[in-house]
Amino acid sequence: MENRGYYIIDGSCLFSSIHELWNTRPEYKNNKLDLGKLSEALMRKWSVNIGATIRINYYFKKNEPRMDSMLIIPQSINPGVRDHWQIKQCAENVRNTIPQEELLKLSPKYRDLYPRSEKGLDIKLTCDTLIFAASNKASNFVFLVNDRDYVPLFEAIQTLGGNVYLTALDSKQKIHEGLSNVSDRFLTLDEELPNIFGIEPKLKDKIQLPQQVLNIK
């Protein structure tokens, strides 16, 4: 396999992560995540491990309203804004499911026991990834997911000779232990969050001039 890779982003997991940040980090409350800046951050963070990026694939359900309310999606008609990422809308809405905001109140180990609001996203994501891995055109896969149902997918990629990496927005967010245990490496994007969400650094976080410089008249 060539030392190249794909990024696989589960849209449901991404929205859950944003919602959790809004609830636990007041400075991020209601700030939208910039999909272009997230893509850049992922490539910076994982470039040493993944080598050349083939593509970042974002999987969302069809007609997902949270894409407007929680994301900034750069317009692809503008030069330079799209850099090896694409959106795949592939899942259908399912009736009689528990709202996402209610699921987030549950412990992560119980969330998988309840029906979700989309059908087909995980199957499409899994099929695409296995095709990528079996084609021998890439050896590295970075996942932003948080569903233990993906553990067999991770194991299948490793059986095919690929490397599986796990990522998350925030180190404080709980990740299923089964996913982190089977991954070859797990890294988070904590230091990239202000840029991804367009948050100005606090004054105390900015570079301070040496005291002797401040005393110059």
trRosetta pair geometry for C-beta under 8 A, 3 or more apart (Angstrom, degrees):
i j d omega theta_ij theta_ji phi_ij phi_ji
1 136 5.2 -129 -95 -156 74 65
1 137 7.5 -12 -147 54 79 8
1 138 6.5 -7 -173 109 112 18
1 139 3.5 129 118 -74 130 100
1 161 5.9 166 -10 112 127 117
1 162 6.6 116 -76 -89 178 74
2 51 7.9 -147 144 109 76 155
2 136 7.8 95 0 153 77 66
2 137 6.3 -15 29 -172 115 41
2 138 6.6 -40 67 -95 87 34
2 139 6.4 -164 75 -12 36 102
3 51 3.8 141 141 -64 90 164
3 52 7.2 95 106 18 74 82
3 139 6.0 -40 -103 41 41 125
3 140 7.1 36 -161 -13 56 118
4 50 7.6 27 -172 159 29 78
4 51 5.4 -94 -87 97 38 118
4 52 4.6 -32 -114 72 90 91
4 53 7.3 155 -165 -102 81 6
4 54 5.3 81 155 -45 116 98
4 137 7.0 -43 68 147 125 68
4 138 4.8 -86 91 -115 85 79
4 139 7.0 98 46 21 50 76
4 140 7.0 -155 107 34 23 97
5 46 7.7 -94 85 136 148 125
5 50 3.7 -90 36 -167 148 102
5 51 6.2 123 -5 52 99 85
5 52 7.5 152 22 80 69 47
5 53 6.4 -44 71 -113 77 52
5 54 6.5 -158 86 8 24 94
5 138 5.3 124 -103 -170 34 114
5 139 6.9 -64 -78 66 83 53
5 140 3.3 -52 -87 82 127 95
5 141 6.0 -161 -158 -70 100 34
5 142 6.5 73 150 -9 133 89
5 163 8.0 -53 -101 66 126 100
6 53 7.9 101 -102 -159 29 69
6 54 5.4 -38 -76 58 73 112
6 55 5.9 -4 -124 63 84 73
6 56 7.6 151 -169 -96 60 33
6 57 6.5 3 -176 1 109 110
6 129 7.3 -164 90 -121 142 76
6 132 5.4 -25 -8 -177 152 160
6 138 5.7 67 -16 145 91 168
6 140 7.7 168 27 94 53 62
6 141 5.5 -4 65 -116 86 76
6 142 7.5 -156 102 32 46 71
7 39 7.9 166 65 -133 155 73
7 42 5.6 57 -120 152 158 145
7 46 7.7 142 -87 52 110 154
7 50 7.9 -2 -63 -135 85 165
7 53 7.1 -10 -15 -143 104 110
7 55 7.4 -127 35 112 78 46
7 56 4.0 -9 61 -119 122 77
7 57 6.7 173 86 25 64 64
7 85 7.9 -31 63 -108 123 92
7 141 7.7 152 -97 -162 27 54
7 142 4.6 -22 -113 70 76 104
7 143 7.8 172 -162 -79 56 27
7 144 7.5 25 178 -6 96 98
8 57 5.7 -6 -112 65 55 105
8 59 7.5 8 -171 -9 76 117
8 125 6.2 107 -172 -166 117 103
8 128 7.8 157 -117 92 114 113
8 129 5.7 2 -89 -87 151 120
8 141 6.2 10 -3 -174 115 101
8 142 7.1 171 23 85 69 50
8 143 4.9 -18 68 -108 102 72
8 144 7.3 -169 94 28 55 64
8 145 7.2 -11 110 -36 101 112
9 13 7.6 -140 -176 66 63 108
9 14 5.9 36 173 -53 107 127
9 56 6.7 32 -13 176 118 92
9 57 6.6 -176 26 92 79 53
9 58 4.7 -22 72 -108 122 64
9 59 6.6 174 86 18 62 74
9 143 7.9 166 -82 -158 37 46
9 144 4.6 9 -121 52 73 115
10 13 4.1 65 84 11 107 113
10 14 6.8 177 89 -15 54 84
10 59 5.9 -27 -119 63 42 111
10 121 7.1 101 -147 143 84 121
10 122 7.5 17 -124 -94 120 75
10 125 6.4 5 -93 -105 84 166
10 143 7.7 29 -14 -173 99 89
10 144 6.4 -146 28 98 74 70
10 145 4.4 79 -2 -105 131 81
10 146 7.6 -141 63 17 136 64
10 147 7.1 -151 -176 4 176 117
11 14 5.3 -53 -146 34 36 115
11 15 6.3 34 158 -17 69 103
11 58 6.1 78 -74 174 93 84
11 59 5.4 -129 -12 93 96 54
11 60 3.7 109 -79 -92 169 67
11 61 6.9 -145 78 -3 137 65
11 64 6.8 -56 149 -122 146 174
11 67 8.0 -28 -158 -78 132 95
11 121 7.0 -101 38 -155 102 146
12 15 6.0 -54 -149 37 30 107
12 16 6.4 31 152 -19 63 108
12 61 7.7 54 -61 -20 96 105
12 100 7.7 -153 -155 -113 87 126
12 116 6.7 -6 -136 -162 157 135
12 117 7.9 162 -115 49 118 93
12 118 6.7 -142 -67 27 125 127
12 121 6.8 128 -16 94 115 159
13 16 5.6 -55 -147 37 32 114
13 17 6.3 34 154 -22 66 105
13 144 6.0 178 102 137 129 78
13 145 5.2 -170 -30 -133 163 38
13 146 4.8 141 -132 17 117 92
13 147 7.1 -116 -71 -21 116 93
14 17 5.8 -55 -150 34 30 112
14 18 6.5 29 153 -18 64 104
14 33 7.6 -137 173 75 105 160
14 58 7.5 -8 -16 -145 159 101
14 144 6.3 56 -74 126 87 129
14 169 8.0 103 -137 -41 62 121
15 18 5.7 -52 -148 36 34 111
15 19 6.2 34 154 -20 66 107
15 66 5.1 36 -121 139 134 154
15 70 6.0 93 -126 87 85 165
15 100 6.7 -19 118 -180 122 161
16 19 5.7 -55 -146 38 30 112
16 20 6.3 31 154 -20 64 107
16 100 6.7 -130 -87 -172 82 113
16 103 7.8 -65 -113 97 117 114
16 104 6.2 177 -147 -91 89 107
16 146 7.1 -114 80 51 140 134
17 20 5.7 -54 -147 36 30 111
17 21 6.5 32 153 -19 63 104
17 144 7.8 -62 -15 177 154 112
17 146 7.8 139 -61 -12 100 140
17 168 6.7 -171 -117 -165 137 82
17 169 4.6 128 164 14 133 128
17 170 6.9 163 -167 15 100 97
17 173 6.0 -7 -128 -113 86 169
18 21 5.7 -55 -152 35 32 112
18 22 6.4 35 151 -22 65 104
18 33 5.5 -105 -102 -23 125 128
18 70 5.3 110 114 -175 157 123
18 169 7.5 111 -68 -28 55 171
19 22 5.6 -51 -151 32 32 115
19 23 6.5 24 153 -14 64 108
19 70 7.7 -45 -59 -120 77 142
19 100 7.0 167 -24 134 168 114
19 101 6.9 -140 -167 -100 145 72
19 104 5.9 -109 112 -82 129 163
20 23 5.8 -61 -149 40 33 108
20 24 6.0 1 163 3 69 117
20 104 6.4 -157 -75 -155 85 126
20 170 7.5 -145 102 44 113 137
20 173 5.7 95 109 -109 151 110
21 24 6.3 -73 -133 50 26 91
21 25 5.1 -31 -171 34 71 115
21 28 4.7 -42 147 98 107 152
21 169 6.6 -66 -54 117 131 141
21 170 6.0 156 -87 -31 100 145
21 173 7.9 -47 -60 -62 78 120
21 193 7.6 -170 -139 -151 144 131
21 197 8.0 -145 135 -74 148 148
22 25 7.4 -48 -86 56 11 75
22 28 5.9 -111 -89 107 49 94
22 29 5.1 92 -155 -120 76 53
22 30 6.5 88 -134 -40 119 44
22 31 8.0 -177 -97 33 89 69
23 104 7.6 148 0 141 156 138
24 172 6.8 -156 133 112 151 138
25 28 4.6 41 97 17 109 112
25 29 7.6 -161 96 -42 59 70
25 170 7.7 -153 -26 -115 138 151
26 29 5.4 -19 -158 -22 46 119
27 199 5.9 72 149 -148 106 142
28 31 5.2 -100 -163 38 56 116
28 193 7.3 -55 -87 167 132 118
28 197 5.5 -40 -132 -177 96 169
28 199 6.6 -65 -92 -64 69 140
31 197 4.5 72 121 178 128 107
31 198 6.3 -158 -171 60 118 91
31 199 6.3 12 -156 -66 174 93
32 69 7.9 -161 -101 145 106 32
32 70 6.0 155 -128 176 78 28
32 71 5.8 127 -173 -139 104 6
32 72 4.8 111 119 -33 125 87
32 197 7.3 162 83 -144 32 70
32 198 7.7 20 65 22 72 123
33 37 8.0 -139 178 65 65 103
33 38 6.1 36 167 -51 108 128
33 70 6.5 11 20 152 95 79
33 71 5.6 -35 68 -113 83 65
33 72 6.9 -152 95 21 35 80
33 196 5.8 -7 -147 152 83 98
33 197 5.9 -44 -99 -92 59 74
34 37 3.9 50 91 19 117 112
34 38 6.5 172 88 -16 59 83
34 71 7.7 123 -105 -168 20 65
34 72 4.3 -24 -105 66 66 118
34 74 7.5 51 -171 -41 92 94
34 196 6.0 -159 45 -170 86 50
34 197 7.2 -177 1 -94 86 22
34 198 6.3 96 -28 -38 123 101
35 38 5.5 -49 -144 35 33 115
35 39 6.5 39 154 -23 63 102
35 58 6.9 -30 -151 -59 124 162
35 71 5.6 34 -44 -171 105 115
35 72 6.5 -155 4 82 76 58
35 73 5.1 17 22 -107 135 63
35 74 6.8 -134 68 6 93 81
35 85 7.2 -172 152 127 100 149
35 87 7.9 -5 -177 -70 158 111
36 39 5.7 -53 -154 31 31 113
36 40 6.7 29 150 -16 64 104
36 72 7.6 -63 17 107 93 95
36 73 7.8 119 -29 -153 87 35
36 74 4.2 36 -43 -10 134 132
36 81 5.7 -65 -109 -175 147 80
36 82 7.6 -99 -109 -90 103 40
36 83 7.4 87 -153 21 87 97
36 85 7.6 -174 -111 47 52 142
37 40 5.5 -49 -148 36 37 113
37 41 6.2 40 152 -21 66 105
37 195 5.7 -155 -178 138 130 87
37 196 4.9 178 113 -116 113 51
37 198 7.8 157 11 -54 165 76
38 41 5.6 -55 -147 37 32 113
38 42 6.4 35 154 -22 65 104
38 189 7.9 36 -141 176 76 171
38 196 5.1 67 -78 -139 72 114
39 42 5.8 -52 -150 32 30 112
39 43 6.6 24 155 -14 63 106
39 56 5.0 -169 -130 45 98 160
39 83 6.3 155 121 70 131 93
39 84 7.4 165 177 78 126 76
39 85 4.3 -87 -114 -45 145 148
40 43 6.0 -60 -152 38 30 108
40 44 6.4 30 152 -19 66 107
40 83 6.9 55 -78 64 81 140
41 44 5.7 -55 -147 36 32 111
41 45 6.1 29 157 -21 67 110
41 189 5.5 68 147 -148 129 127
41 192 3.9 107 -144 -177 131 151
41 195 6.8 154 -75 85 119 118
41 196 5.7 -40 -18 -72 153 109
42 45 5.9 -58 -144 37 27 110
42 46 6.1 -12 171 13 65 116
42 56 6.3 106 79 -107 147 137
42 142 6.7 156 -174 111 110 149
42 144 8.0 -83 -107 -41 130 125
42 167 6.9 119 -128 114 93 170
42 189 7.4 -48 -79 -87 61 133
43 46 6.7 -74 -133 53 22 86
43 47 5.9 50 166 -67 64 94
43 53 5.4 -57 -116 -41 108 150
43 56 7.6 -95 -54 -51 96 125
43 83 7.9 -75 -10 120 157 119
43 84 7.7 89 -79 72 139 128
44 47 6.2 -30 -143 -15 21 115
44 192 7.4 151 67 -94 127 134
45 167 7.1 103 108 -126 143 136
45 187 6.0 177 168 118 117 135
45 189 6.1 -83 -65 -99 156 84
45 192 6.9 -78 -57 -29 118 145
46 49 5.2 -65 -167 52 74 105
46 50 4.6 39 142 -5 106 120
46 142 5.2 -31 -127 -80 170 151
46 165 6.5 134 -133 116 126 159
46 167 7.1 -77 -60 -67 125 138
46 187 7.2 173 -81 56 83 138
47 50 6.5 -68 -120 50 22 90
47 51 7.6 82 -172 -91 54 5
47 53 7.9 -63 -106 -38 74 101
49 140 6.5 157 136 -150 81 143
49 142 7.9 108 93 -74 122 110
49 163 7.4 -136 171 122 101 146
49 165 6.0 100 127 -78 147 151
49 185 6.4 -121 -118 48 156 149
50 53 6.6 43 119 -82 127 72
50 140 4.2 -176 -132 119 68 145
50 142 6.0 -51 -78 -33 138 115
50 165 7.1 -94 -69 16 100 149
51 139 7.9 47 23 55 135 101
51 140 6.4 143 24 16 96 142
53 56 6.9 -11 -175 -42 128 83
53 84 5.2 108 116 134 115 155
54 84 7.1 166 127 -162 24 118
54 132 7.9 170 76 -148 153 120
54 137 7.5 82 -94 128 152 107
54 138 5.7 -80 -12 -84 142 132
55 84 5.3 -140 -110 -178 50 81
55 85 6.7 140 -170 -101 70 32
55 86 6.3 -13 -174 12 121 104
56 84 6.2 88 5 121 84 81
56 85 3.9 -21 65 -107 105 91
56 86 7.4 155 80 21 60 56
57 85 7.6 -166 -66 -152 25 64
57 86 6.2 -14 -112 66 62 86
57 88 6.0 6 -171 -2 97 121
57 125 8.0 159 117 -127 124 79
57 128 6.9 -150 157 130 169 148
58 85 6.8 42 -15 179 105 104
58 86 7.1 -159 27 98 82 40
58 87 4.8 -31 72 -110 109 65
58 88 6.7 166 81 23 51 71
59 88 5.2 -22 -104 73 64 103
59 90 6.1 -45 -152 32 92 117
59 91 7.6 77 164 -21 96 108
59 121 5.4 130 149 -165 117 97
59 124 6.6 163 -140 92 129 112
59 125 4.9 -67 -40 -79 171 106
60 64 4.7 -99 170 6 114 152
60 67 6.1 50 -163 -71 162 120
60 87 6.4 -12 15 -168 115 101
60 88 7.3 153 27 81 66 50
60 89 5.2 -30 79 -104 89 72
60 90 7.7 117 68 20 42 69
60 91 7.4 -119 136 28 34 103
60 121 7.6 -52 177 -119 9 128
61 64 5.0 117 67 -70 78 106
61 89 6.8 28 138 -158 17 77
61 90 7.4 -79 -114 65 39 47
61 91 3.6 -64 -109 75 81 106
61 92 6.9 -117 -158 4 104 6
61 93 6.5 106 159 -68 137 62
61 117 7.3 -120 3 110 167 87
61 118 3.8 -130 -82 -114 138 136
61 120 8.0 110 -117 63 86 92
61 121 5.8 -73 -73 -61 78 125
62 89 4.8 97 -94 160 60 109
62 90 7.3 164 -47 10 87 7
62 91 6.4 -157 -2 71 75 48
62 92 6.3 -1 30 -97 116 47
62 93 7.4 -97 67 -25 86 81
63 89 7.8 100 -13 -173 42 136
63 93 7.2 -50 70 -35 110 118
64 67 4.8 90 92 -20 100 104
64 89 7.1 -149 -1 -128 106 106
65 68 6.1 -55 -172 35 54 105
65 69 6.2 27 143 -3 82 116
66 69 5.4 -67 -133 53 44 100
66 70 4.7 -1 179 13 85 121
66 71 7.3 76 138 -7 70 98
67 70 7.2 -51 -99 51 13 84
67 71 5.3 -39 -159 39 50 127
67 73 6.8 10 176 -34 97 135
68 71 7.4 -31 -62 51 9 82
72 198 7.8 55 0 -23 152 132
73 87 7.4 -3 -140 -49 133 146
74 78 6.7 -98 173 53 97 121
74 81 3.8 -150 153 172 136 126
74 82 6.9 -167 94 -62 116 65
75 78 5.1 83 83 -4 93 103
75 81 6.6 57 66 73 50 160
76 81 6.6 -140 -108 80 36 107
76 82 4.7 26 -126 -41 87 136
78 81 4.7 51 82 -8 102 129
80 83 7.6 5 -176 -59 51 99
82 85 6.5 -133 -158 54 75 78
82 86 7.9 50 -162 -79 119 64
88 124 7.1 -161 138 139 131 133
88 128 7.8 98 86 -59 180 164
90 120 6.1 -131 137 124 82 106
90 121 5.9 124 83 -109 94 60
90 124 4.2 -84 141 57 149 176
90 125 7.9 164 70 -44 143 70
91 118 3.8 46 139 175 138 119
91 119 6.0 152 -167 64 92 33
91 120 4.5 169 -121 69 67 88
91 121 3.6 -33 -59 -51 133 90
91 124 7.1 -134 -63 15 76 130
92 118 6.6 142 70 -157 34 69
92 119 5.1 -28 63 58 89 92
92 120 5.8 62 11 14 83 129
93 117 6.4 -27 -144 166 72 80
93 118 6.4 -49 -101 -102 37 62
93 119 7.8 9 106 14 9 88
94 97 5.3 73 95 -34 100 128
94 115 6.6 -116 117 162 140 116
94 116 6.9 83 42 92 134 59
94 117 6.0 -171 48 -164 86 30
94 118 6.3 174 -1 -106 98 8
94 119 4.8 99 -60 -30 116 107
96 115 7.4 27 107 80 76 149
97 114 7.6 112 -163 152 80 91
97 115 4.6 -117 -118 108 92 102
97 116 6.0 3 -158 131 146 15
97 117 4.7 -169 85 -84 146 59
98 102 5.1 -110 173 83 100 122
98 103 5.4 121 109 -60 116 90
98 114 5.1 -17 18 164 136 136
98 115 6.9 131 7 64 83 73
99 102 4.8 88 66 7 85 104
99 103 7.2 -151 97 -8 43 86
99 117 7.6 41 -122 -67 37 130
100 103 5.5 -52 -147 34 37 114
100 104 6.5 41 156 -26 67 103
100 117 6.5 -64 -50 -5 93 135
101 104 5.9 -48 -151 27 32 115
101 105 7.6 41 148 -26 57 97
102 105 5.8 -47 -165 18 41 115
102 106 7.8 42 143 -21 62 97
103 106 5.9 -52 -168 22 46 113
103 111 5.3 78 -179 -139 100 101
103 114 6.2 -157 -111 76 103 138
106 110 4.8 -108 169 81 120 111
106 111 5.2 152 87 -76 122 75
106 114 7.5 141 5 0 166 137
107 110 5.0 74 66 11 86 104
107 111 7.5 -141 92 -30 43 83
108 111 5.7 -39 -147 3 39 118
108 146 7.2 -76 -150 161 123 117
108 174 4.7 -148 -11 102 148 124
108 175 7.9 -127 175 -119 164 6
108 176 6.4 -148 147 -73 122 73
109 112 7.9 -53 -178 19 31 100
109 176 7.5 126 -94 -117 64 84
110 113 5.5 -47 -172 20 62 120
110 114 7.6 46 144 -15 78 102
111 114 6.4 -69 -167 33 44 104
112 147 6.3 126 -98 -147 112 81
112 148 6.2 -62 -56 34 163 98
112 149 6.8 165 -146 -30 130 100
116 119 7.7 156 80 -67 96 57
118 121 5.1 36 121 -12 131 121
120 123 5.5 -62 -152 42 48 112
120 124 5.9 46 155 -21 80 107
121 124 6.0 -60 -149 38 28 108
121 125 6.1 28 156 -19 65 111
122 125 5.6 -53 -143 38 31 115
122 126 6.1 32 157 -20 65 108
122 147 7.1 -78 -109 89 131 158
122 149 6.5 15 -171 102 150 133
122 150 7.5 -125 -151 -73 107 89
123 126 5.8 -56 -146 37 28 110
123 127 6.2 27 157 -18 65 108
124 127 5.9 -56 -144 37 28 109
124 128 6.2 28 159 -17 64 109
125 128 6.1 -59 -150 37 25 110
125 129 6.3 21 157 -18 62 112
126 129 5.9 -61 -147 37 28 110
126 130 6.3 24 159 -17 65 108
126 150 7.5 -155 -88 -120 100 78
126 153 5.2 -118 -127 -97 95 131
127 130 6.0 -59 -148 37 28 107
127 131 6.5 30 154 -19 63 106
128 131 5.8 -59 -155 35 30 112
128 132 6.5 31 150 -20 66 105
129 132 5.5 -51 -151 34 34 114
129 133 6.3 28 154 -15 67 107
129 141 6.5 71 -154 -140 109 147
129 153 6.3 52 88 -174 141 122
129 157 7.0 -55 152 -76 109 120
130 133 5.6 -54 -143 40 33 109
130 134 5.9 27 160 -15 68 111
130 153 7.3 -107 -60 -141 95 89
130 156 6.4 -22 -108 123 103 137
130 157 7.7 -124 -101 -75 60 78
131 134 6.0 -59 -136 42 26 104
131 135 6.2 34 160 -32 62 109
132 135 6.1 -60 -154 24 23 114
132 137 7.1 -91 -163 61 63 99
132 138 5.6 -20 168 45 98 127
132 141 7.4 119 102 -91 132 116
133 138 7.2 -74 -95 76 45 90
133 141 7.0 -38 -76 -44 105 137
133 156 7.4 123 87 121 158 89
133 157 4.8 -125 -111 -124 155 81
133 160 4.8 98 152 84 112 154
133 162 5.0 -82 -136 -24 106 150
134 160 6.1 -96 -85 -137 59 147
135 138 7.5 40 72 18 100 80
138 141 7.3 95 129 -64 120 79
138 162 7.4 36 113 -121 74 120
139 161 6.9 -61 -133 123 94 88
139 162 5.2 -171 -164 -123 50 70
139 163 6.1 47 144 10 82 91
140 162 6.8 -177 -75 -168 23 90
140 163 4.8 -11 -111 62 71 107
140 165 6.8 16 -173 -4 93 116
141 157 5.8 -75 26 -160 143 158
141 162 6.0 39 -3 157 108 132
141 163 7.0 174 27 87 68 58
141 164 5.6 -18 70 -113 101 60
141 165 6.7 177 90 28 48 76
142 165 4.5 -28 -105 78 71 110
142 166 7.7 173 -157 -81 61 12
142 167 5.6 22 -179 -8 105 121
143 150 6.9 161 -176 155 157 151
143 154 7.6 -88 1 -87 153 99
143 164 6.9 -3 -2 -168 117 88
143 165 7.0 164 18 85 70 54
143 166 5.6 -27 66 -110 93 60
143 167 7.0 166 79 25 41 77
143 179 7.9 -118 94 -166 132 119
143 183 7.9 -129 44 -107 111 118
144 167 5.3 -45 -82 78 81 91
144 168 6.7 137 -137 -93 83 41
144 169 7.9 61 -147 -39 124 74
145 150 5.1 49 123 -5 152 165
145 166 7.6 -86 49 -134 78 90
145 179 7.0 -157 92 -133 93 147
146 168 7.3 66 -71 -104 113 111
146 173 7.9 -76 -97 143 153 117
146 175 5.8 -114 -123 -130 98 67
146 176 6.0 141 -171 -5 66 96
146 179 6.9 -116 -128 11 44 164
147 150 5.4 93 80 -10 85 101
147 176 7.1 61 -147 -6 5 147
147 179 7.9 91 62 -65 31 133
148 151 5.5 -2 -176 -23 65 114
148 176 4.6 -141 -65 171 90 158
148 178 4.6 62 -133 58 106 137
148 179 6.3 -123 -102 -41 59 91
149 152 7.7 -38 174 21 49 98
150 153 4.8 -51 -164 38 67 120
150 154 6.2 74 138 -26 82 95
150 179 6.6 36 75 -105 106 107
151 154 5.6 -51 -151 32 35 114
151 155 6.4 32 154 -16 66 106
151 178 4.9 -47 -83 147 137 117
151 179 6.4 -117 -80 -83 82 59
151 182 5.7 118 -146 11 85 156
152 155 5.5 -55 -146 40 36 112
152 156 6.2 40 154 -25 68 104
153 156 5.6 -51 -146 33 31 113
153 157 6.6 33 155 -19 63 102
154 157 6.0 -57 -155 33 30 110
154 158 6.6 24 151 -14 64 108
154 164 4.6 100 -150 -167 88 168
154 179 7.1 149 -35 -139 154 65
154 182 4.7 107 111 119 140 126
154 183 6.6 -77 -151 -79 141 61
155 158 5.7 -56 -149 39 34 110
155 159 6.3 39 151 -24 66 105
155 182 6.2 -65 -64 -164 81 138
156 159 5.5 -52 -148 33 33 115
156 160 6.5 29 153 -15 64 106
157 160 5.7 -60 -153 39 32 109
157 162 4.2 -66 171 69 89 124
157 163 7.8 -51 136 64 113 13
157 164 5.3 115 83 -68 132 108
158 161 7.7 92 -175 -43 32 7
158 162 6.3 -96 -83 68 33 68
158 163 7.5 53 -101 -109 77 28
158 164 5.9 -65 -55 -7 96 115
158 182 7.7 -131 -13 174 146 95
158 184 7.7 156 -98 -52 114 106
163 184 4.9 -54 -164 20 89 161
164 182 7.0 -8 86 127 143 86
164 183 5.3 -115 113 -129 95 62
164 184 5.5 130 60 -2 60 95
165 183 6.1 77 -138 -170 25 109
165 184 6.0 -55 -77 60 64 93
165 185 5.1 -13 -124 63 91 87
165 186 7.4 172 -168 -83 65 38
165 187 7.4 -11 -179 18 110 96
166 175 7.0 110 153 -170 135 148
166 179 5.7 122 -113 149 149 102
166 180 6.0 -122 68 -99 158 58
166 183 4.0 -73 -9 -101 111 160
166 185 7.4 -167 33 95 70 44
166 186 4.5 -14 72 -108 104 84
166 187 7.9 148 86 25 58 53
167 186 7.3 175 -81 -155 36 55
167 187 5.7 -18 -110 73 83 73
167 188 6.7 143 -164 -102 66 36
167 189 6.8 53 178 -34 110 98
168 171 7.3 128 85 -83 116 37
168 173 5.6 -149 168 70 134 120
168 175 5.9 -119 -55 -72 147 121
168 186 7.8 15 1 -174 102 94
168 188 4.8 -32 71 -111 84 91
168 189 7.2 -148 97 11 41 85
169 173 6.7 55 60 5 85 144
169 188 6.8 10 103 -163 17 92
169 189 5.4 -50 -140 53 42 109
169 190 8.0 100 150 -74 51 47
169 193 6.6 85 178 -96 92 103
169 196 7.7 -138 -139 89 103 162
170 173 4.7 95 74 -12 94 103
170 188 6.2 14 161 -174 6 132
170 189 7.6 -49 -59 61 40 73
170 190 6.1 84 -130 -92 53 78
170 193 6.9 44 -83 -79 87 141
171 188 4.3 -167 -66 41 74 162
171 190 5.4 -27 -6 -54 103 126
173 188 8.0 153 39 -125 98 133
175 179 6.0 -101 165 71 101 121
175 180 5.3 97 110 -46 124 115
175 186 7.2 174 89 -158 166 138
176 179 4.6 83 76 3 95 106
176 180 7.2 176 89 -3 51 86
177 180 5.9 -61 -147 43 37 105
177 181 5.8 40 156 -26 71 110
178 181 5.8 -55 -142 34 27 114
178 182 6.5 10 165 -7 62 110
179 182 6.5 -70 -150 41 25 97
179 183 6.3 31 156 -32 64 111
180 183 5.7 -51 -143 24 32 117
180 186 4.9 -2 -135 -64 91 157
183 186 5.2 94 89 -61 144 89
189 192 4.3 -56 -180 48 94 117
189 193 6.3 124 119 -56 89 74
189 196 7.0 52 142 -28 133 149
190 193 6.0 -35 -162 -13 33 115
192 195 5.6 -65 -170 48 62 110
192 196 5.5 63 137 -29 89 111
193 196 5.5 -59 -139 38 33 112
193 197 6.0 5 171 4 70 112
193 199 7.3 2 128 28 79 129
194 197 6.5 -75 -144 52 23 92
194 198 7.9 -102 168 78 55 6
194 199 4.2 -99 -142 69 73 99
194 200 7.5 -131 -171 30 115 1
194 201 6.0 33 -166 -73 164 73
195 198 7.5 30 -169 -73 27 35
195 199 8.0 -72 -37 41 22 73
201 205 4.3 -118 178 89 108 121
201 206 5.7 137 105 -67 122 75
202 205 4.7 87 59 6 79 106
202 206 7.6 -134 97 -19 43 82
203 206 5.8 -46 -157 13 37 115
209 213 4.6 -100 164 80 113 129
209 214 5.4 136 94 -56 115 89
210 213 4.8 92 65 3 83 103
210 214 7.3 -154 96 -7 44 86
211 214 5.5 -55 -149 36 38 112
211 215 6.4 35 154 -21 68 107
212 215 5.8 -56 -149 34 33 112
212 216 7.4 51 150 -41 60 90
213 216 5.9 -37 -164 1 40 114
